[in-house]
């Protein structure tokens, strides 16, 4: 008898929300290691809220959630966060004058420490991530000068530079044109195939969702697993 595939994320009977507002109601789901999974559904259905639960930014009112064997928000979860990449919906460059290379390099400082110089390997990973995300030619540009799509690519490159075991992308194609969406799918599929990472994508884009092996549809705080796409 084959052993079941290890879950990277497992939620059991989760209820969560903000103040008096309940966003998720008694949901359960399981995301297996090495999978590419999509969350789809209308705005306000709880997709981004679930990502916040995974990151420990929000605690469930009821139920339990495990991410990479740890409890989000617990003292020991910080080490697990170093193995997770996250690209939020809003990837604005901020007000500090930062080059693309500097911004992507921040993905390595969690490992190296902010007071330590990046190693040769760290720099090679930064170069590889910029190349994969299509921003290598922008390395010396200020992030604040970039378009929304370019800024999105920089955020993806920063997450890739971390060498994450779990990569979570919240509406990653929202600022990308058709060519950029195709490139993003290629990046995700390449990393999943060669690095064996687990990818979780929140998206309204049908083309992006079609490349995912598993899909969960969120509707009015409930969730249902649908037939595999990719």
Secondary structure, 3 states (H helix, E strand, C coil): CCCCCCEEEEEEEEEEEECCEEEEEEEEEEEECCCEEEEEECCCCCHHHHHHHHHCCCCCCEEEEEECCECCCCCCHHHHHCCEEEECCCCCCCCCCCEHHHHHHHHHHHHHCCCCCCCHHHHHHHHHHHHHHCCHHHCCCEHHHCCHHHHHHHHHHHHHHCCCCEEEEECCCCCCCHHHHHHHHHHHHHHHHHHCCEEEEECCCHHHHHCCCEEEEEECCEEEEECCCC
